[in-house]
Amino acid sequence: MLITNMGFYGQAMGNLESKGIRARERRLLYMLEVDARVRLAALSSTLKISKEACRQKIAKMEKGAVAGYQTIINLPKIGVESFRVYVALSCKREERQAMLDFLMQSKKIWWVLETNGEWDFDFVVWAGGNWEFWLFWKEFYGKFGDIIKNCRINTYTELVFLPRTFLVRSEREDSRGIRRYDAKQRISLDKKEMLLLSDIAFRGRDSFAEISKRTRLSIAYVSQTMRKLEKQGVILGYRALIDRNYLGLDYYKADVRLSSTSKLKALEEYVLGEPFAIYIDNVIGGSSFEFDFLAVSSDHAKEILDSVRAICGSSLNHLEFFQILGEFKLAHFPPQISARAL
């Protein structure tokens, strides 16, 4: 299988070494990303250091490489859909900033990215369905339609989270750390369950006692409900949010359009095996296959894209890609839902 060559891998590891992130620290980061709630005993046993040494390393990571701990919540399963919007602008700097300020302040927006290439911004909207999204879009376009040169709107059907296996230079031999969210079967949650999800969305590693103190829910309720939501597929897992800027890596998105579906399986297998791939995006109205990846340089990104071209061959109609220049906003649970839970 074609995967990142040792030259680029070595360059990436050199960047990590310069930050004091050596083999043991990389293994720690990987374990926290696969399961942020992993016990200190398990970390200690794997890393062959004391629990106290693990605590100290984690505390140090939290000042640099680890930006937080996400509880991966299967939002479509509880009736929250995500609509992705690409916009290309033709405007003055102050008009661009006004649009960005609107997106930052809106409780409907959970992700805002600045990009290069054909699009200027990529943002994702939370909505309970098409009508709710249309109300948002009507307001947004009413304010900024005059500066929008082009746009593309897609609905997420599935988002696949891939662990950063480049940290340990291993292929994804099992499904640990790979999470897929979708809306195959929706369920209803009560206010207490919504309150709990809202609290742990960005605090996925906190103890049951800490969660109980903040929410005023009993420790027994917190532990039992979290386990129940895991079994129901509402909570897909817990992961460390690793700061790719701190690691010296660039972020790219690739949209692949194919003339047939014959290469889809091979393409997905390649992305699942590529250590620097981080997401697979399945959307309605988008390309045949979309994925996100990290790269140590533009040459590294080119190598990954060339691998895609080689796999697709004559089936490739178009390969669109762009670099993420900045990430302005990333939320993990809709505040309008959590407010109703209170």
C-alpha positions as MATLAB code, in Angstrom:
seq = 'MLITNMGFYGQAMGNLESKGIRARERRLLYMLEVDARVRLAALSSTLKISKEACRQKIAKMEKGAVAGYQTIINLPKIGVESFRVYVALSCKREERQAMLDFLMQSKKIWWVLETNGEWDFDFVVWAGGNWEFWLFWKEFYGKFGDIIKNCRINTYTELVFLPRTFLVRSEREDSRGIRRYDAKQRISLDKKEMLLLSDIAFRGRDSFAEISKRTRLSIAYVSQTMRKLEKQGVILGYRALIDRNYLGLDYYKADVRLSSTSKLKALEEYVLGEPFAIYIDNVIGGSSFEFDFLAVSSDHAKEILDSVRAICGSSLNHLEFFQILGEFKLAHFPPQISARAL';
ca = [
       0.000    0.000    0.000;
       1.251    3.516   -0.800;
       1.803    5.499    2.391;
       3.959    8.436    3.465;
       7.642    7.697    2.797;
      10.306    7.607    5.489;
      11.792   10.929    4.411;
       8.666   12.920    5.255;
       8.017   10.753    8.300;
      11.548   11.482    9.534;
      11.010   15.197    9.002;
       7.795   15.080   11.029;
       9.488   13.169   13.844;
      12.335   15.680   13.815;
       9.796   18.475   14.413;
       8.399   16.545   17.373;
      11.845   15.807   18.789;
      12.603   19.534   18.763;
       9.598   20.028   21.076;
      10.738   17.263   23.432;
       8.141   14.821   22.090;
      10.119   11.609   21.779;
       9.000    8.003   21.290;
       7.492    7.633   24.773;
       5.675   10.958   24.571;
       4.377   10.105   21.092;
       2.986    6.825   22.404;
       1.332    8.724   25.250;
      -0.252   11.205   22.826;
      -1.509    8.365   20.652;
      -3.038    6.487   23.592;
      -4.810    9.652   24.763;
      -6.182   10.244   21.290;
      -7.450    6.697   20.932;
      -9.042    6.848   24.411;
      -8.747   10.048   26.434;
     -10.236    8.256   29.453;
      -7.504    5.621   29.510;
      -6.476    4.914   33.099;
      -3.115    5.937   34.491;
      -2.424    2.288   35.321;
      -2.713    1.347   31.640;
      -0.515    4.268   30.586;
       2.042    3.399   33.250;
       2.149   -0.252   32.182;
       2.527    0.534   28.470;
       5.061    3.336   28.878;
       6.932    1.516   31.660;
       7.028    4.542   33.934;
       5.281    5.371   37.209;
       1.773    6.787   37.433;
       3.210   10.030   38.814;
       5.558   10.307   35.834;
       2.513    9.807   33.560;
       0.669   12.602   35.357;
       3.622   14.929   34.899;
       3.964   14.118   31.207;
       0.236   14.654   30.635;
       0.365   17.999   32.478;
       3.274   19.054   30.268;
       1.416   17.937   27.122;
      -1.604   20.002   28.154;
       0.573   23.114   27.991;
       1.545   22.399   24.394;
       0.484   19.494   22.194;
      -2.887   18.734   23.835;
      -5.537   21.452   23.429;
      -8.259   19.587   25.346;
     -10.216   16.351   25.493;
     -13.227   15.869   23.248;
     -16.143   13.581   23.912;
     -17.109   12.456   20.407;
     -20.897   12.794   20.394;
     -22.908   11.233   17.594;
     -25.010   14.352   17.019;
     -27.060   13.001   14.070;
     -28.267   10.232   16.362;
     -29.909   12.807   18.646;
     -31.416   14.837   15.806;
     -28.687   17.393   15.106;
     -27.603   17.616   11.462;
     -24.495   19.328   10.109;
     -24.492   21.446    6.944;
     -21.129   22.376    5.462;
     -20.772   25.634    3.566;
     -17.901   26.698    1.310;
     -17.872   30.392    0.368;
     -15.715   32.399   -2.031;
     -15.796   36.137   -1.381;
     -15.323   39.313   -3.358;
     -15.141   42.109   -0.834;
     -13.113   44.566    1.192;
     -11.189   43.510    4.280;
     -13.714   45.027    6.699;
     -16.610   43.221    4.995;
     -14.720   39.924    5.271;
     -14.129   40.576    8.950;
     -17.813   41.401    9.499;
     -18.804   38.029    8.061;
     -16.225   36.240   10.205;
     -17.477   38.062   13.312;
     -21.030   36.917   12.525;
     -19.918   33.286   12.200;
     -17.927   33.465   15.421;
     -20.879   34.845   17.365;
     -23.573   32.576   15.909;
     -24.640   29.692   18.159;
     -25.509   27.731   15.022;
     -21.889   27.516   13.843;
     -19.573   24.852   15.211;
     -16.567   24.982   12.887;
     -15.005   27.892   10.992;
     -11.938   27.429    8.780;
     -10.088   29.885    6.541;
      -8.764   28.260    3.372;
      -6.771   29.048    0.263;
      -7.563   28.076   -3.319;
     -11.066   28.298   -4.755;
     -12.775   28.938   -1.399;
     -12.104   31.513    1.286;
     -13.994   29.947    4.178;
     -15.355   26.535    5.151;
     -17.871   26.536    8.003;
     -20.330   24.031    9.427;
     -23.830   24.797   10.685;
     -25.804   22.896   13.335;
     -29.518   22.505   12.535;
     -32.430   20.249   13.423;
     -33.189   19.733    9.728;
     -33.467   21.434    6.351;
     -35.986   24.046    7.496;
     -33.894   25.137   10.451;
     -30.824   25.397    8.219;
     -32.817   27.402    5.682;
     -33.737   29.944    8.387;
     -30.053   30.348    9.216;
     -29.086   30.583    5.543;
     -31.795   33.162    4.851;
     -30.382   35.383    7.606;
     -26.754   34.800    6.621;
     -27.294   35.406    2.901;
     -29.423   38.433    3.640;
     -26.481   39.974    5.476;
     -23.610   38.876    3.249;
     -25.052   37.794   -0.105;
     -23.597   40.849   -1.839;
     -20.020   39.774   -1.061;
     -20.437   36.043   -1.804;
     -18.996   35.272   -5.238;
     -19.709   31.540   -5.061;
     -20.830   28.960   -2.499;
     -21.370   25.243   -2.079;
     -23.602   23.607    0.528;
     -23.422   19.938    1.527;
     -25.081   17.826    4.223;
     -22.889   15.518    6.272;
     -24.105   11.910    6.288;
     -21.078   10.418    8.013;
     -17.863   11.718    9.528;
     -15.046    9.252   10.188;
     -12.466   10.195   12.831;
      -9.041    8.643   12.206;
      -6.333    8.437   14.896;
      -2.964   10.022   14.182;
      -1.024    6.823   13.684;
       2.034    8.713   12.446;
       2.756    9.243   16.151;
       3.578    5.557   16.538;
       4.413    4.668   12.912;
       1.852    1.862   12.791;
      -0.915    1.020   10.369;
      -4.487    0.879   11.594;
      -4.566   -2.847   12.297;
      -7.838   -2.630   14.219;
     -10.730   -0.208   14.595;
      -9.637    1.302   17.925;
      -9.683    5.047   17.579;
     -11.674    4.969   14.316;
     -15.111    6.445   15.025;
     -17.934    6.977   12.573;
     -20.876    9.201   13.302;
     -24.107    8.848   11.385;
     -27.892    8.936   11.843;
     -28.821    5.336   11.083;
     -31.147    5.209   14.083;
     -32.156    8.268   16.068;
     -32.979    8.267   19.752;
     -34.441   10.851   22.147;
     -32.619   12.023   25.262;
     -34.013   13.725   28.364;
     -32.808   17.042   29.821;
     -30.422   15.448   32.302;
     -28.741   13.434   29.572;
     -28.405   16.540   27.394;
     -26.943   18.473   30.332;
     -24.395   15.729   30.874;
     -23.367   15.672   27.205;
     -23.029   19.447   27.155;
     -20.738   19.343   30.184;
     -18.393   16.603   28.982;
     -18.215   17.666   25.312;
     -14.849   19.403   25.843;
     -13.916   17.658   29.120;
     -13.706   14.059   27.999;
     -10.996   13.056   30.463;
     -12.540   14.492   33.643;
     -13.413   12.117   36.457;
     -16.993   11.174   37.325;
     -16.589   13.167   40.553;
     -15.551   16.346   38.681;
     -18.470   16.007   36.260;
     -20.871   15.368   39.133;
     -19.716   18.499   40.969;
     -20.224   20.747   37.927;
     -23.583   19.323   36.843;
     -25.007   18.536   40.319;
     -25.840   15.071   39.048;
     -24.887   12.145   41.275;
     -21.657   10.263   40.585;
     -23.684    7.079   40.124;
     -25.951    8.759   37.559;
     -22.979   10.207   35.669;
     -21.108    6.906   35.414;
     -24.188    4.824   34.574;
     -25.486    7.306   31.990;
     -22.148    7.708   30.248;
     -21.847    3.930   29.915;
     -25.432    3.727   28.646;
     -24.819    6.447   26.033;
     -21.681    4.621   24.916;
     -23.651    1.408   24.378;
     -26.374    3.308   22.499;
     -23.790    4.822   20.149;
     -24.463    8.401   21.277;
     -20.982    8.687   22.776;
     -18.534    7.289   20.238;
     -15.424    7.763   22.320;
     -13.106   10.256   23.949;
      -9.979   11.715   22.385;
      -7.213   14.186   23.057;
      -7.358   17.187   20.740;
      -3.826   17.377   19.383;
      -2.631   20.805   18.251;
      -1.234   20.223   14.751;
       0.329   23.710   14.731;
       2.348   22.798   17.813;
       3.513   19.657   16.006;
       4.551   21.706   12.965;
       2.041   20.167   10.551;
      -0.147   21.727    7.854;
      -3.815   20.798    7.344;
      -5.291   19.948    3.923;
      -8.666   18.847    2.539;
      -9.047   16.786   -0.642;
     -12.254   16.305   -2.683;
     -12.061   13.486   -5.237;
     -14.531   13.245   -8.123;
     -14.634    9.904   -9.940;
     -16.272    8.815  -13.173;
     -17.228    5.465  -11.597;
     -17.333    3.812   -8.178;
     -14.821    1.099   -9.085;
     -11.937    2.808   -7.249;
     -13.829    3.889   -4.125;
     -12.886    0.849   -2.030;
      -9.212    1.094   -2.938;
      -9.251    4.823   -2.210;
     -10.812    4.333    1.221;
      -8.333    1.558    2.035;
      -5.476    3.890    1.115;
      -6.781    6.703    3.322;
      -7.417    4.318    6.221;
      -3.816    3.164    5.928;
      -2.236    6.622    5.477;
      -0.811    7.629    8.900;
      -1.334   11.356    8.250;
      -5.038   11.099    7.241;
      -7.347   12.421    9.983;
     -10.943   12.438    8.635;
     -13.119   10.915    5.940;
     -16.115   13.128    5.074;
     -19.210   11.572    3.519;
     -21.635   14.248    2.319;
     -24.683   14.687    0.112;
     -24.042   16.845   -2.931;
     -20.280   16.749   -2.666;
     -17.497   14.814   -4.338;
     -17.253   11.042   -4.718;
     -14.798   10.840   -1.819;
     -13.461   13.454    0.592;
     -10.767   13.285    3.234;
      -8.632   15.533    5.426;
      -4.947   15.027    6.104;
      -1.901   16.569    7.741;
       1.443   17.125    6.031;
       4.869   18.254    7.096;
       5.360   20.303    3.906;
       3.813   21.081    0.533;
       5.970   18.334   -1.002;
       4.559   15.865    1.504;
       1.012   16.974    0.608;
       1.835   16.551   -3.079;
       3.026   13.002   -2.452;
      -0.254   12.072   -0.763;
      -2.272   13.636   -3.592;
      -0.112   11.884   -6.198;
      -0.887    8.598   -4.457;
      -4.594    9.376   -4.817;
      -4.120   10.076   -8.528;
      -2.220    6.796   -8.980;
      -4.943    4.783   -7.238;
      -7.802    6.395   -9.175;
      -6.115    6.280  -12.571;
      -8.421    6.984  -15.490;
     -11.443    7.016  -13.130;
     -10.322   10.384  -11.736;
     -12.385   13.270  -13.086;
     -11.124   16.001  -10.789;
      -9.055   16.348   -7.629;
      -9.746   19.527   -5.709;
      -7.639   20.314   -2.663;
      -6.931   23.272   -0.457;
      -4.934   24.096    2.632;
      -6.495   25.197    5.900;
      -4.871   28.523    6.774;
      -6.598   29.009   10.112;
      -9.135   27.432   12.432;
     -11.163   30.174   14.101;
     -13.832   28.187   15.892;
     -14.414   24.597   16.984;
     -17.346   23.753   19.264;
     -18.409   20.284   20.366;
     -22.054   20.563   21.425;
     -24.801   22.940   20.249;
     -25.288   25.630   22.927;
     -28.951   26.051   21.962;
     -29.547   22.412   22.941;
     -27.578   22.613   26.178;
     -29.457   25.794   27.112;
     -32.764   23.936   26.775;
     -31.340   21.175   28.968;
     -30.756   23.688   31.776;
];
